[in-house]
């Protein structure tokens, strides 16, 4: 099973990656800034996975920045999922 993880360099994602690497049963595909900034890269990453753990987001910023950035990232992920039109399970854990 191939699993994408958004925000792969963040605090939560680092711990998730460590747990998955220790289990050696999963293939992780990072979805970072480049993929969020380029829909072709996002689509390619999503086409290659069975599931997504969505952890990308900001948490050390002003309330306004959090309120605009985190939903925008979720919207970009949802748009990518719609474009690839493939059933992909999503675990959403990115925002307060």
C-alpha positions as CSV (number, residue, x, y, z in Angstrom):
1,X,0.0,0.0,0.0
2,X,1.3,3.5,-0.9
3,X,0.4,6.3,1.4
4,X,0.9,10.0,0.7
5,X,1.6,12.3,3.6
6,X,1.1,16.0,3.2
7,X,3.4,18.4,5.1
8,X,6.0,15.7,5.3
9,X,8.6,17.9,7.1
10,X,6.2,19.1,9.8
11,X,6.2,17.9,13.4
12,X,3.3,15.5,13.2
13,X,4.3,14.2,9.8
14,X,7.9,13.5,11.0
15,X,6.5,11.2,13.8
16,X,4.1,9.5,11.4
17,X,6.9,8.9,8.9
18,X,9.1,7.4,11.7
19,X,6.3,5.1,12.7
20,X,5.7,3.9,9.1
21,X,9.4,3.5,8.4
22,X,9.7,1.4,11.5
23,X,6.9,-0.9,10.4
24,X,8.5,-1.3,7.0
25,X,5.1,-2.2,5.5
26,X,4.2,1.0,3.8
27,X,5.6,3.0,1.0
28,X,5.3,6.8,1.8
29,X,4.9,9.5,-0.9
30,X,5.6,13.0,0.4
31,X,3.3,15.8,-0.8
32,X,5.0,19.0,0.1
33,X,5.1,22.6,-1.1
34,X,6.1,21.8,-4.6
35,X,3.0,19.6,-5.1
36,X,0.7,22.2,-3.5
37,X,2.1,24.8,-5.9
38,X,1.9,22.7,-9.0
39,X,-1.3,20.8,-9.8
40,X,0.5,18.4,-12.2
41,X,2.9,17.3,-9.4
42,X,-0.1,17.0,-7.0
43,X,-2.0,14.9,-9.5
44,X,1.0,12.6,-10.2
45,X,1.5,12.0,-6.5
46,X,-2.2,11.3,-5.9
47,X,-2.4,8.9,-8.8
48,X,0.4,6.8,-7.3
49,X,-1.2,6.3,-3.8
50,X,-4.0,4.5,-2.1
51,X,-4.4,6.8,0.9
52,X,-3.5,10.3,2.1
53,X,-2.7,11.5,5.5
54,X,-3.3,15.2,5.4
55,X,-1.1,17.0,8.0
56,X,0.0,20.0,6.0
57,X,-0.8,23.3,7.6
58,X,0.4,26.2,9.7
59,X,0.0,26.4,13.4
60,X,2.5,29.0,14.5
61,X,1.1,32.1,12.8
62,X,-1.5,34.7,13.3
63,X,-5.1,33.6,13.6
64,X,-5.9,35.1,10.2
65,X,-3.0,33.3,8.5
66,X,-4.1,30.0,10.0
67,X,-7.7,30.7,9.0
68,X,-6.8,31.3,5.4
69,X,-3.8,28.9,4.8
70,X,-5.1,25.7,6.3
71,X,-8.4,25.7,4.4
72,X,-6.6,26.6,1.2
73,X,-4.3,23.6,1.6
74,X,-7.3,21.3,2.2
75,X,-9.1,22.8,-0.8
76,X,-6.0,22.2,-3.0
77,X,-5.9,18.6,-1.9
78,X,-9.6,18.1,-2.5
79,X,-9.2,19.6,-6.0
80,X,-6.4,17.2,-6.7
81,X,-8.5,14.3,-5.5
82,X,-11.3,15.4,-7.8
83,X,-9.0,15.8,-10.8
84,X,-7.5,12.3,-10.5
85,X,-11.1,10.8,-10.0
86,X,-9.8,7.8,-8.1
87,X,-11.1,6.5,-4.8
88,X,-8.5,7.5,-2.2
89,X,-9.0,7.3,1.5
90,X,-8.1,10.5,3.4
91,X,-7.1,10.9,7.0
92,X,-7.5,14.6,7.8
93,X,-5.5,15.9,10.7
94,X,-4.2,19.3,9.8
95,X,-6.1,22.0,11.6
96,X,-7.5,23.1,14.9
